[in-house]
Amino acid sequence: MKKSYLKIDPWKIIETDFDPKKVKSSESIFSLGNGAMGQRANFEESYTGATFQGSYIGGVYYPDKTKVGWWKNGYPEYFAKVLNAPSWIGIHIRINGQPLDLNNCLEVIHFRRELDMKTGIYTRSFQVQLDPKTKVGVEVKRFLSMEEGALGVINYQLTALEGTADLYIDSFIDGHITNQDSNWDDPFWEHQKKCCTEKYILLHSQTLKTKFDVGTYANSQLFDGKGQKLGSFETLENDYRISQVKTHYLKEGEHCTILKFGGYINGMNHKSANFEGKAHELITKATEKGFDQLAEEHRLAWENIWNQSDIVIQGDDEAQQGIRFNIFQLNQTYNGRDARLNIGPKGFTGEKYGGSTYWDTEAYCLPFYMATKDQAVARNLLKYRYDQLGKAIQNAEKLGFSNGAALYPMVTMNGEECHNEWEITFEEIHRNGAIAFAIYNYERFTGDTQYIPEMGIEVLIAISRFWAQRVNFSTLKKAYVMLGVTGPNEYENNVNNNWYTNYLAQWCLRFTASQIQKLQNELPDLWEGLTDKLNWKEDELELWNEIADQMYFPKHPTQELFLQQDGFLDKTLTSVAELNTEERPINQYWSWDRILRSPYIKQADVLQGFYLFGDHFTKEELERHFDFYEPFTVHESSLSPCIHAILAARLGRKDQAYAFYLQTSRLDLDDYNSEVEEGLHITSMAGTWMSVVEGLGGVRVINDELHIDPILPNSWKEYRFKINFRGTLIEVLVTDSQTDVRYKNADLKVYCKGKLV
């Protein structure tokens, strides 16, 4: 098993050695965010080594023209890029005329990074020998305020350890930024205006095409070793780099502190004409409070988050660090305050994949936010899809569908499809089913019966209309079939009758029909209004029921097994255990042709269905399918180990469940797939939470009632977690001798190991 260069600590991520080869990986792992903006852990001072500079703003994107060799009808015209924004964190320092640069100094004597997940504060310290006579030490504290989404704070302290230090400080905003994943190397930003006052510097920028306005602002102050403020900075302008500069002299043993406030004023929330006034307001409040008070407010905000969402594991610090890292990053990425935002697969930690949302949100993230936040947060995730229903209908129309059928995008920022791989864009249509299931899952978990009548029913009907047009009747099989699809397992493209996709479609048609009948009986006036709005015809229900009753599912000819798709048994069925470990992951060593002809499964496919619809199958059926498919699964998707952890736990296989949990929880910390420098796997982190609460904790809703059936891994002394179920906070403690379940609601029924609590 791959091990990390990071230290094990239950509350902290710690790096103690400077290794230029690890800089980009650490920039990902130590990333910061607050739901409104985020940034990779780039150095404030100059760094000439390999680095991936990245700062990002929620909801701001650029439609980068799709780059393909062969254009196909219906192809998305652009791939939405999460934009690298102007940087405000830069504090370049020259000491006795020499740039402070860890890549070019004489020697790095000491180096340490520490991300305190309890307080949300990132600290970096180092000592360097610049020349034989000059040695300096630096300690930096940084955070992005969880209280004020537009504010970030840097406290940069520099000490002359040996010799004197004649400092030239250049604290700046830099508009010269690019995306590493640009298709055509086009510029994404056009800078509109610079503003420099004694209070702040500000760069007003606008995205090309999408016309998002952003104000990047900053203020710098210098304090001596006694905490006394040392005059004002001068302003320098060089094209679209605005600097606040100042000189200072340190005797040996003296130190000074640069305090910098900065961030982004998002034009989605403020008119660009008001950027200067907003910057003045933000800086005034920040400077009045100072670093310590702002840090305390930030700490208290994190305390409130942890009070609800923490999972405490006793006896296994490696597992404890893993789950907290995942919970921490999820809370940095999304807070639910703005229904226009969603959870990108890299969050604020990188640019890969683009887009604001995938099906990951509904299939993996929604359970975490339902259980650890107020239900309004999860409702906003569903509202996001409702607000984009019109675009989903347009997406389907581009592919030839009609009558209000909707195909939700695989990747999107505004509801338009913007993914640029045809086998996913056109064929990975199971994403529609994940959205329908999320609506059902939300209602059964939160008890909110108003969402479906208000919004959800329109989404369900549009998706069901898509399924009804996407299938066709096979006279040979005497059943409805689904041709040319890609399931969750992307190592199989353009297959017929993917079992998971067919099962989702069948369930969705039946569930939507049941909700229509419920509205007809309970809210006839509302339904009557919808029939006109949606051009509803009663014979649609008859067709849906016919399709659902006659849906085709491929089966093993001699065993009681569902097959992943037609033809799966035609492959050479060699297990993962027979693979050469030096050729893993296979997507980095094998040709795509070889992968497609192999039996290897990238992530849970049939088993994804057994996870979602666990109450549809017996334990014996789950065991048969788990034992058949897991040996072929390479888990080269970040979304795979968590599902297998949950299913292994349901089968009572503690060791296997724990191994999968550890893999998903430490996927980025231990860099299992050798790709963490590109950014973190944010959406799979929600799966990590699921692997504890729904897997090891055994939390499930069965027959509209909450059941808890936990197991305790052998290396754990105990663990505890909380969930917000239908407005009631439930605390669960699992030890080797008992499970303790506590809540205050006499009307709520909760079952533990089958018995009423």
N, C-alpha and C positions, 0 to 999 in steps of 0.2 A: 504494500500500500504506500502510495506517495505521501511524503511528509513535508510539512511546511518549514520555511526558514523563520517563521514567526513563533514567538513564545506562546506557551499555553497559559492563559489566565482567564478566570471566569467572567471578568467584567471588562477586560482590556485587550486590544490588539497591539502587540509590541514587536518592534524590529530593533535589533541592537547592533547591527553591523552595516556599514555602507558598502554596497555592492552595486556598481553601475549597471550590471546585468539585471538587477531586480528593481530598478527605479520605476520602470513603466508598470510593472505588476503592483508595486506598492502605491503608485499613484491611483490605481483602481481601488485597492483594498482600503485605503485610508480616505476615500472620497467622502465629501460632506454634501448634505442637502437639507432642505426644509420644506419640501412640497411645492415651493414656488420657484426655486432655483437650486442649482447644485454645481459642484466643481470637483474635478480630480485633484488629488493632493500634490499638485505641482509646487515646486520650490518658489518662494517669494523672490529670493535672490537669483542672480544670473546662473544658468546652468547650460553648459555647452555640450553635455553628453546626450545620449539617446533619451528622449522624453516624448510624452504624448500630452500636449497642452489641451485642456478641455474645460470650458465653463458653459453651462446650459441653462435655459430659461423655460419654464413650463408653458407649453402651448405654442411656442414660437418655432416655426419650421420654414423650410424652403422646398419648393417642388422641383427637384433636380430632374432634368429630362432623362427619361429611361434610356439606358444604353443596351441595345440588343443587336444581334447580327441579323435576325430575321423577324420582321414585324408581323404580328398576327392580329386578326380582327378581334376587337374587344380588349386589346392589350392596354394596360394603364399607361397613360402618357407621361407619368412622372413617378419618381420614387421619393417620398417625403423624407427629407433629411432633418434629423434633430440637429439644430444649428450650434456650432461652436460660436459663442458670443464674445464680444470684446472683453478683454481681461482687465480686472481692476486690482488684482492681488499683488502686482509687481512691486518689489522694493529692491532695486539694484543698488549695491553699495561698492564703492571703491575705497580701499584702505591703503593709504600711502601711495595712491596712484594705481594700485593693482585691483582688478575686479575680484570680489568675493565669489568664488565659483568652486564648488566641490569637485568638479571635473578637472580643474587646472591648478589646484593648490599644491603645495609641497607635500603635505601629508594630512590625511583625515585621521585624527587621533582618537576621536570619540564621535559616535553617531547613534542617535536613538529617536525612534518615532513611537508615539503612544496615542492610540485612539481610545479615550475613555467613553465607553458606550453608555455608562450610567449618567454622565453629565452632558454627553454630546460635544465634548471639547477635544480637539486634536492638538497634540503637543509634539514639537520636533526640537531636538537639541543636538548641537555638534560642537566640536573643537577642532580647529584646523591650524596647521603651521603654514603661514603664507610665505615666509622666507625665514632664513636662519634666525632672525632677530624678532620676528613678529608672530605672535600666536593669539588668536581670538576665540572667544566662545559665543555661541548664539543659542538663545532659547525662544521659540516661537509658539504662541498659543493662538488657535484660530477656531472660530465657530460661525455657523450661519444660523441666525436667530430663529428659534421655533416660535417666538412671540411676534416678531415683525418679519414677514416673509421677504421684504425688500432689503434687509440689512444683514451684512456680514461684518465681522470684527477680527482684526489681526493685532496681536500684541507681540512686537518684535524687539527683543532685548539683545544688545550686543555688548560684550565685555572685552577689554584689552587685557589679556592674561599675561602676555610677555611683550615688553616694548610698548611704545606709544602708537596710537592709531589716529591718523588724520583722515576723517571720514568725509566722503561726498555721497550724500543720500539722494537717490532718484526714485521717488514713489510715484507711480504712473498708472494711467489707463492706456491700454494699447488696442487700437482698432485694426491693426494689421493681423488678422486672424483668418484661418482657412479650416475647412473640414478635411480630415484625412481620408474620408470615404467619398469625396466628390466624384461624380461620374465623368464630368467633362472639365474639371478644374475651373469652372466658372466662378466669378465672385458671387457671394451670397448676400453681401451687405453693401449698402450705399450710405455713407456717413453724411448726415445732413448739417450738423451744427456743433460747434464747440462753445462751451461756456466756462469761464474761469473767474472766480471771485475769491475773496479772502476766506470765504466759508467752505467752498467746495470747487472741484472741477467736474465737468459733465460733458459726455459725448453723446449726442443724439444720433442714433443710427436707425436705418430702416431696411428691412429685407427687400430684396428685389422680388418682383412678381406678387408675393403675398402681402407686401406693404405692412408688415408688423413694425410698429415703432417701439424702440427701446432706449431708455436713458441710462447709460452706465455712469455712475457717479462715485466720487471718493473724496475723502478728507484725511489729511495726515497731520499728526502732531508729534513733537519731539519733547521728551522729558529727560532730565538728568537723573543721576543715581539717587537723589533725594526726592524724586517725584515732582520737581519743579518744571513747569512748562518753559521751553526755551524758544521764545519768539515765533515768528511765522515762517512758512516756506515761501519761496519764490516760485513763480509759474513759468514753465517753458512749453512752447508748442512746436511740434515738429510733425507736419502733416497731420495724421490722425493718431498721434501719440501725444498725450497731454501729461506733463510731469509737474510734480511739486518737488522742488529740490532745496537742499540745505546742506551746509557744511558744519562739522562739529569735530572737536579735538578731545581725545581721551588719553589721559595719562595711564600708565600701567596700573592695573587694578581697578580702574573706573569702568562704569557701564552707563549706557543710555538706553532709552526705550522709544521705539517708534510705534505709535498707536494709530492704526488706520481703520477707518470705517468706509464701507463701500457696498455696492450691490447694483441691482437693476430695478428701474421703474418701468413696469410693463405697460405698454400701450393698450393691452386688453383691459386694463383696470383704470388707467388714467389717460386723459387727453394729452397729446404731446405738447400742447401749448402750456400745460401745467407742470411739465417735468422740472423746470427750474425751481418753482415754488415747492414741489414735493421733495426735491433734493435738499433744499434749505430746511424744510421741516424735519426730515429724517436726520440730518446731520446735527441740527440744534438739539433734538431730543437725545441723540446718542452721546454727544459731547457733554450734555448736562448730567447724564447718568454715569458715564464713564465705564471702563472695562469691567470692573468688579460687579457693579449692579446689573449690567446687561448679562454678564455670565451667570449671575445668580437667577435672574428671570429665566434664562435659557435652561438652567439646571432644574428649576421647578417645573418647567413645561415638560422636560423629559421625565421627571419624577412622576408626574400625572400619567404620562404614557406608559411607563413601566408598571405602575400600580395596576393597570388594566391588562397589559399584554405580556408581562414577563412570564417565562417558564423557568422554574427553579429546579435544578438537577443536583442532587447530593451524591458525591462519590465518583464523579467523572468530569473533571474540568475540561477535557477535550470536547466532550459532548455539550457541556454547558456553554463554553465559548462559542461553539458552532451555532447553537440555536439563538443565542442573544445577538450574534452578528447578523443573522438573517432577519430577526425581528427589528433590529436597529435600522438596517438598510430599507426595509419596507416602510417604516415610519418616516424615514428621510425622504422617500420618494413620493408618497401620496398621503394626504391627510383628509381628503374628502370635502374640503371647504369649497371647492370650485368644481361644479359639475361639467365644466368644459374640459377638464384635465383628466388624464387617465394614467395607466401604469405601463410605461415602455419597458421592453425586455432588458434594456441596459440602464433604465432610470436616468439619473444624472451622472453616470460614471463612464460613458463612452458613446460612440456613434453607430456602432454596428447594428444592423437590422433596420435602422430608421424607424419612423412611425411612432405613434403614441400608444397604440394598443394592438394587441393580437388576441386570439382566442384564449390566451393564457389568463387574461383578466377574469373571464367568466368561469373557466374551468379550475383555476388554481387560486387566484387572488381573492375572489369574492368571499369564500369561507373565512379567510383570515380577517378581513375587514368587518364582516358581519359579527364575528365573535369577539373582536377586541375593540370595537368602536361602538358609538351610537348607531342605530340602524339607519339613520339618515345618510351616513357615509356610504354604506353599501347601496342604498337607494340611488344615490347620485351616480354610482357606477352603472346602474341599469338605466337611469335617465339619460346618460350619455348615449346609449344605444338608441333609445326612443327618439331623442333629438336628431339622430342621424338616419332615421328610418327612410326619409325621402331619398337620401343619397344611396341607401342600400337597394331601393327599388330601381333607381337609375342604373346602378351597377348591374342588376339582373337584366334590365332592358338592353344594355349594351351586348349582352350575351344571347339575346333572343327570347327572353322570358317576358311574360305579359300579365295583365290583369292584377297588377299590384304585388306580384311575386317579388320577394326581396332576397338578395344575396349579400349578406354582410361581408365587408372586406377582410382579407387576411391581415392586411396592414393598413392602417389609416391614421390620419390626423383630423380630418374633417368629415369623415364618412365615405369619401371616395376611395376606391381601391387604388393602392399605390405600391403593390408588390411586383417585383420584376422577374419572377421565375415562373414560367408558364405552368409547370406541373403543380405548383402551389396556388397560383393566382386563379386558375380555372378549375382545379380539381380537388383542392383540399377543402371541400365544402362542408366537412363535419363541423367547421366553425359555426355555421348556422345553428346546428344542434346544441352546441355548447351554450349559446346565448339563450335558447329556449329553456334548456335545463337550468340555467342560472335563475331565470324568472321563477320557475317552480321551486328551486332550492331556497331562494330568498324568502318566498312566502312561507314555506314550511318551517324555516328556522326562525324567522323574526315574528311570524304571526301577523304580518302586515297584509291584510286581505284587500287593501284599497289599491295597491299598485297595479294589479292585473286589470281591474275595471278602468282605472285612470289612464294607463299607458300600455301595460304589458299585453293586453289582448290584441292590440293592433300589430304589435311585433310578432306575436305568435301566429296570427292569421297570415301575415305576409310571408313568414318563413314556411308555413305549411303549404301555401300556394306554390312556393318554390319547389318543395319536395314533390308535390303532385305533378308538376311539369317535368321534373328532373328524372323520374322513373319512366320506364316503358314496360309494356306487358310482353313477356316472352311466351310465345305459343308453345315452344319446345318444353320449357320448364313449367308452363301453366302457372306463372307467378310474375309478380312485378320485380324487375331487376334494376340495378343502378350501375351503369357502365362508365368507364373512363374516369375513375376517381383516385385520389391519394388519401390514405388514412393518416392517422397520427404518425405512423411509421413511415417516415419520408425516405426510407431505403427501399420502398416499393412505390413506383409511380405508375399512373395510368392503368390501374387494375380494375377488374370487374367485380362488383359485389363485395366490397370491403365490409366485413361483418359489422364493425363498429358504426360505420356510416349508415348502413341499412337499418341497424337497430335504433339509432338515434332518430332517423326519419320516421320509422314506425311509431316509436314512443311519442314523438312530437305531434304527429297527426292525431293520435288518440287523446293526448293531453289537451291539445287545442280544442278538439271537439267537445271534451268534457267541460272546458271552461266556457265555451259558447253556450252549451245547454244550461250551465249554472247561471249565466247572465240572463238568458231567456226566462228562467224561472224566478230569479231573485231581483233582477234589475231590468225589467222589460222595457222601460222608457229609455234607459241608456242604450240598450241593445238596438232598439228601433232607430235611434239616432245614428248608430254606427253602421247599420245596414245601408243607409244612403251614402254615408261618407266613404264606405269601403266597396260600394257596388256589390254588396253581398247577394249571392244566390244560394237558396237552400240546397240545391243539388250538389253543391261543393262538399257538404258534410257526407253525403252518400258516397261520393267518389273517394273521399279521404278514408272512410271506414273500409271500403272495398280494397284500397291499396294496402292499408295496414293489415287487414286480414290475410292478404295474399302476398305479403312481402317475402322475397326469397332470401334464405340464409344458407351459405355453403356449409356442408357438414362433412366430417370424416366418414369414409365409407364403412369402416369396421369398428370405430371407437365413438363413444358418446362425446364428441368434441365439435365445437364450431370452428371452422377454418377461417383464417384471417381474411382470405379472399379466394376466389376461384383460382385453381392452379397452384396453390401453395405447396401441395404435396408433390408437385412435379419437380421441385428443387432437390438438390442433394442435401439432405438434412443432417449436416454435421454441426455439432454443438460449439458454443463459444469456447469451451474448454479445449477444443482442438486447434484454436487459432494460435498463430505465432505471436507472442506478446510484443515482439519487436515491430509488428505491423499494426499496432493499436495506437490511437484510434484508427479504424480502417478508412475513415473519410479523409485522412491525411496521407495514406499510403497506397490505397487501392484506386483503380480507375472506377468511374461511376458505372460503367458497364458491368464490371465484376461485382460491384456492390448490389446492383439490381438483380443479378442472377443468383445471388447468394441467399441463404435462408435467414440472414441476420437482421434483427429487428432493432431499429434505432431507439425506440421508446415504446412503452406500453400501448398496445393497439386493441386487441380483443380484451386484454386485461383492463384497459381504460374503461371499457363498458362495464366490466364486472365491478369496478370501483364505483362508478356513478350509480349503477342500478343494483347495488349489492343485495337489496331485499327482493330482487326478481329471481335470484338463484340460490340454490342450497349450498351449504358449506362443501359438500362432496363435489358439486359441479365446479365450484371455485378451485378446489384443490386439483382436480383433473386438468383444468385449463392452465393453472399456474405452473404445474409441473411439466406441462407440455411446452409452453411458450417461453418461460423464463430462461431455460438453457440456451435459447437462440437469441436472447436479448443482450446487445452489447452496451446498452445504457449510454449511448453517445449523444443523447439529448439530455440537457439539464433537467428536463421535466420527467425523466423516467424513474430514477431511484425512489422518489417519494411515493409514487403509486405502488411500487413493489413493496416498499416498507409497510404501507397500510395493509395491503393484501396479505403479506406474510404475518402481520400481527393478527389479522382476523383469523388466520389459520393456526394461531397459537405458536408460531415458530419464532421464538424470542431472539435467538442468535441471528437468524437471517434478517429479521425486522430491524434489529439493532445495526447490523452491518450496512443495510441500505440507508438507514437513518444517518449514520455517520458519513456516508458518502454524499448524501444530499446536503447535509448541514455544513460540511467542510469542502464542498465542491470548489469554491473560490479560494478559501483560506489555504487549502492544500493544492490548488490548481490541478485538479484531476485531469482536465482535458488540455492542459498546456496552452491556455488562451486567455488567462485572466488579465493580461496587460491590455486587452481590448475593452475591458469593462466587466462589471459584475453581472451575474445572472439573477436579476432582481425578481422576475416573476416566479422562477423556480424556488426562490426563497420562501414564498408563500406555501409551496408544496412541502418544504421542510417543516413549517409549523403544522401543516396537516399531518405529516408523518408522526408527530408526537401526539397531537390532540385526537385526531381521528384514527390514527394507527395504534400506537402504544397505549394511548388513553382510551381508545375504544368508544369515542363519542359518535353517536349516530342518532338520527331521527327516524324512528320506526313507527308506522301507524300513527303519525302525528304526535308522538311522545318521545321525550329525550331518554336515550339509553347510554349508559357508561359502563364499559366492560374492559377494564384496563389490564395490561400485563406489565411487569417490572423487569427490565433488562438485568442480567446477572451482575453487571458492573455498577449498577446504580443502587444506592441505599434507599432513596426515595425521590419522587419528583412531584411537583405541584404546578397547577395552571388554573386560569380563570377563563370563563366564557360568559358573554352576555347573551343569554337565550331568552328571547321574547321579553326583553326589558328587565330581566332578573339576572343579577350577577351570581354565578355559580362557581364556587371554589372547590377544587378537587385535589386531594392529597393521596398519593399512592405509595404505600410502603410494602415490605415483604409480608406483613401480617394482616393489613387491612386497607380498605379504600375509604377515605373520609370525604363525604360530599356535603357541602353546606350552602344554604341559600335562604332567603327570607321571602317566601311567597307561599302562603298556605294553599292557594288554588292550583299551583303548578305541580304536576306529577313528573318525577324523575326516577328512573329505574337504574339501579346499580347491580350488575351481574344478575339481571333478571328480576330483582326484588325491588319493590317500591321503597324509596328512601323515606 
